[in-house]
Amino acid sequence: MSAARRWNISRQIGRMRGDRRALWLLVLAGAAMWGWNWLQTHPGDNPWAPLDLRDEPGWATGRKIAALRDDPQKCRAVLERSEVAFTNLAPLGEGACRREDRTRVDAYPLHPQVPATSCAVAAALQVWFDQSVQPAARASYGQGVVQIAHLGSYSCRRLYGRSEGPWSEHAAANAIDISGFVLTDGTRISLAADWDGKETDEAFLTQVRDGACEVFGTVLSPDYNAAHRDHLHLDQAARGFGGVCR
């Protein structure tokens, strides 16, 4: 083969390689544009979108709420952006039981009253109720939840009431214990009586437990141990990537 022929073939191969690179660049650019446009319409999956508690949750929602744990001012700005009515209360307590961040969501259907919690707990409760509890109730019972029973948020104590050891998240009101739900027609579903009860009740309670795992740092249910046989423990402690869901 002549040198001219070899040069011609080499040039054609080079052109083909260049065309393939150009094509791949176009494909990558198109994929990037599609991905960016998709994120704009799915703020729950967009780590750069400002957190709005009314948006459908996505994989980034839990991480955004977790980022509010140490920034109550930012957290309250999120509540305002999300048009959630709340009251910012003065700090109380001393030492490990000092509560610098006391936030109460005014219209939340907790019973017997709406307690002050950390702002990050309040924000997660709002998402959990709107995006998990209500849809699960409608799917299981064809009606919504009008009341959520709780066993309290603040308790100045160590874990399991021990005299020594780590302090409970309840000591800073960074946790709340949920014991049951009341439906629109007055039907009551409780963790103590219904966790291992009728199939419909089991399915509902499991769904709301799993939904809580998406927005809280820690979720402990009756499946965890006997100490949680009658409630869901929800808190916003930093537990590492993925949190604790049991």
C-alpha positions as CSV (number, residue, x, y, z in Angstrom):
1,M,0.0,0.0,0.0
2,S,1.3,3.4,-1.0
3,A,2.2,6.0,1.6
4,A,-0.6,8.3,0.1
5,R,-3.2,5.5,0.6
6,R,-2.1,4.9,4.2
7,W,-2.3,8.6,4.9
8,N,-5.8,8.7,3.4
9,I,-7.0,5.8,5.6
10,S,-5.4,7.3,8.7
11,R,-7.2,10.6,8.0
12,Q,-10.5,8.9,7.6
13,I,-10.1,7.0,10.8
14,G,-9.2,10.2,12.6
15,R,-12.3,11.9,11.2
16,M,-14.5,9.1,12.4
17,R,-13.0,9.2,15.9
18,G,-13.6,12.9,16.0
19,D,-17.2,12.5,14.9
20,R,-17.8,9.9,17.6
21,R,-16.3,12.2,20.3
22,A,-18.5,15.0,19.0
23,L,-21.6,12.7,19.1
24,W,-20.8,11.7,22.7
25,L,-20.4,15.3,23.8
26,L,-23.8,16.1,22.3
27,V,-25.3,13.1,24.1
28,L,-23.7,14.1,27.4
29,A,-24.8,17.7,27.0
30,G,-28.4,16.6,26.2
31,A,-28.4,14.3,29.3
32,A,-27.1,17.1,31.5
33,M,-29.8,19.4,30.2
34,W,-32.5,16.8,30.7
35,G,-31.2,16.1,34.3
36,W,-31.1,19.8,35.2
37,N,-34.7,20.4,33.8
38,W,-35.9,17.3,35.7
39,L,-34.4,18.6,39.0
40,Q,-36.2,21.9,38.5
41,T,-39.6,20.1,38.5
42,H,-38.6,17.7,41.4
43,P,-37.3,20.0,44.2
44,G,-37.4,17.2,46.7
45,D,-34.6,15.5,44.7
46,N,-32.8,18.7,44.0
47,P,-30.1,19.3,46.6
48,W,-29.7,22.9,45.5
49,A,-33.4,23.9,45.6
50,P,-34.5,25.8,48.7
51,L,-36.4,23.6,51.1
52,D,-40.2,24.0,51.0
53,L,-42.1,21.6,53.3
54,R,-45.0,21.6,50.9
55,D,-42.9,20.0,48.1
56,E,-43.2,16.2,47.5
57,P,-40.3,14.6,49.4
58,G,-37.4,13.2,47.5
59,W,-34.0,11.7,48.3
60,A,-32.7,15.2,49.2
61,T,-35.5,16.2,51.6
62,G,-34.2,14.3,54.6
63,R,-30.7,15.7,54.2
64,K,-32.1,19.2,53.9
65,I,-34.1,18.8,57.1
66,A,-31.1,17.3,58.8
67,A,-29.1,20.4,57.9
68,L,-31.5,22.5,60.0
69,R,-30.6,20.7,63.3
70,D,-27.9,23.2,64.3
71,D,-29.4,26.3,62.6
72,P,-32.8,27.2,64.2
73,Q,-32.8,30.6,62.4
74,K,-32.5,28.9,59.0
75,C,-35.1,26.3,60.1
76,R,-37.6,29.0,61.0
77,A,-37.0,30.7,57.7
78,V,-38.0,27.4,56.1
79,L,-41.2,27.3,58.1
80,E,-42.0,30.8,57.0
81,R,-41.3,30.0,53.3
82,S,-43.5,26.9,53.6
83,E,-46.3,29.1,55.2
84,V,-46.4,27.0,58.4
85,A,-47.7,29.0,61.3
86,F,-45.4,28.7,64.3
87,T,-44.4,30.3,67.6
88,N,-40.8,30.9,68.6
89,L,-40.6,30.4,72.4
90,A,-37.9,31.7,74.8
91,P,-35.2,29.3,75.9
92,L,-35.6,27.4,79.2
93,G,-33.7,25.0,81.4
94,E,-30.1,24.5,82.4
95,G,-27.1,22.3,81.6
96,A,-27.9,19.3,79.4
97,C,-31.6,20.1,79.7
98,R,-31.2,23.6,78.3
99,R,-33.6,24.2,75.4
100,E,-32.3,27.0,73.3
101,D,-34.5,26.1,70.3
102,R,-38.2,25.9,71.3
103,T,-40.6,26.0,68.4
104,R,-44.3,25.2,68.4
105,V,-46.2,24.6,65.1
106,D,-49.5,26.3,66.0
107,A,-52.0,24.3,63.9
108,Y,-50.4,20.8,64.1
109,P,-53.0,18.2,65.3
110,L,-51.1,16.9,68.3
111,H,-53.1,15.8,71.4
112,P,-53.4,16.6,74.3
113,Q,-51.6,19.8,73.2
114,V,-48.9,20.9,70.8
115,P,-45.6,20.8,72.7
116,A,-42.6,22.9,72.0
117,T,-39.9,20.9,70.1
118,S,-36.7,21.8,68.3
119,C,-37.4,23.5,65.0
120,A,-36.0,20.5,63.1
121,V,-38.4,18.2,64.8
122,A,-41.3,20.6,64.0
123,A,-40.3,20.8,60.3
124,A,-40.1,17.0,60.0
125,L,-43.4,16.6,61.7
126,Q,-45.1,18.8,59.2
127,V,-43.6,16.9,56.2
128,W,-44.4,13.6,57.8
129,F,-48.1,14.5,58.5
130,D,-48.7,16.0,55.0
131,Q,-46.8,13.6,52.9
132,S,-46.9,10.3,54.8
133,V,-49.6,10.1,57.6
134,Q,-52.5,11.6,55.6
135,P,-51.8,9.6,52.3
136,A,-51.4,6.4,54.3
137,A,-54.7,7.0,56.2
138,R,-56.6,7.7,53.0
139,A,-55.1,4.6,51.3
140,S,-55.9,2.3,54.3
141,Y,-59.2,3.8,55.5
142,G,-60.5,6.2,52.9
143,Q,-60.3,9.1,55.2
144,G,-57.8,11.4,56.9
145,V,-56.2,11.8,60.3
146,V,-57.6,14.6,62.5
147,Q,-55.5,14.0,65.6
148,I,-52.2,12.5,66.6
149,A,-51.7,11.4,70.2
150,H,-48.3,11.8,71.8
151,L,-46.6,11.0,75.0
152,G,-44.5,14.2,75.2
153,S,-41.5,15.8,73.8
154,Y,-39.5,17.3,76.7
155,S,-38.2,15.2,79.5
156,C,-35.0,16.1,81.4
157,R,-33.6,12.6,81.7
158,R,-30.9,10.3,80.4
159,L,-31.6,7.4,78.1
160,Y,-34.2,5.0,79.5
161,G,-34.3,7.0,82.7
162,R,-30.8,5.8,83.9
163,S,-28.8,7.6,86.5
164,E,-25.8,7.9,84.2
165,G,-24.9,7.6,80.6
166,P,-25.9,9.6,77.5
167,W,-28.7,12.1,77.7
168,S,-31.9,11.4,75.9
169,E,-32.9,13.6,72.9
170,H,-36.0,14.4,75.0
171,A,-33.8,16.4,77.4
172,A,-33.5,19.1,74.7
173,A,-37.0,18.5,73.2
174,N,-35.3,17.2,70.1
175,A,-37.6,14.2,70.1
176,I,-41.3,13.3,70.4
177,D,-43.1,10.0,71.1
178,I,-46.2,9.3,69.0
179,S,-48.7,6.9,70.5
180,G,-51.7,6.9,68.1
181,F,-54.0,8.4,65.5
182,V,-57.6,9.5,65.3
183,L,-59.4,9.3,62.0
184,T,-62.1,11.7,60.7
185,D,-64.9,9.4,61.8
186,G,-63.4,9.0,65.3
187,T,-61.7,5.7,64.9
188,R,-58.6,5.4,67.0
189,I,-55.5,3.5,66.0
190,S,-52.9,3.0,68.7
191,L,-49.4,1.6,68.6
192,A,-50.0,-0.4,71.8
193,A,-53.1,-2.1,70.5
194,D,-52.8,-2.2,66.8
195,W,-49.2,-2.7,65.8
196,D,-49.8,-6.4,65.7
197,G,-53.5,-6.1,65.1
198,K,-55.7,-6.1,62.0
199,E,-53.9,-6.2,58.7
200,T,-55.2,-2.8,57.7
201,D,-54.0,-1.2,61.0
202,E,-50.6,-2.9,60.7
203,A,-50.2,-1.7,57.2
204,F,-51.1,1.9,58.1
205,L,-48.8,2.0,61.2
206,T,-45.9,0.4,59.2
207,Q,-46.4,3.0,56.4
208,V,-46.3,5.9,58.8
209,R,-43.2,4.5,60.6
210,D,-41.4,4.1,57.2
211,G,-42.5,7.6,56.2
212,A,-41.0,9.0,59.4
213,C,-37.7,7.4,58.6
214,E,-37.4,9.6,55.5
215,V,-37.4,12.9,57.5
216,F,-36.2,12.0,61.1
217,G,-32.7,11.1,62.2
218,T,-34.0,8.4,64.4
219,V,-37.2,6.4,64.3
220,L,-37.8,3.6,66.9
221,S,-41.0,1.5,66.8
222,P,-42.4,-1.5,68.6
223,D,-40.2,-3.6,66.4
224,Y,-37.2,-2.2,68.1
225,N,-37.7,-3.3,71.7
226,A,-40.3,-3.5,74.5
227,A,-39.6,0.0,75.7
228,H,-41.1,1.2,72.5
229,R,-44.1,-1.2,72.4
230,D,-46.6,1.7,72.7
231,H,-45.1,4.5,70.6
232,L,-42.9,5.7,67.8
233,H,-39.9,7.6,69.0
234,L,-38.9,10.3,66.5
235,D,-35.9,12.5,67.0
236,Q,-33.4,14.6,65.1
237,A,-30.1,13.5,66.5
238,A,-27.3,13.3,63.9
239,R,-26.9,9.6,63.4
240,G,-24.8,9.6,60.2
241,F,-25.9,8.9,56.7
242,G,-29.3,7.2,56.5
243,G,-30.1,7.7,60.2
244,V,-31.6,4.9,62.3
245,C,-34.9,3.3,61.4
246,R,-36.1,0.3,63.4
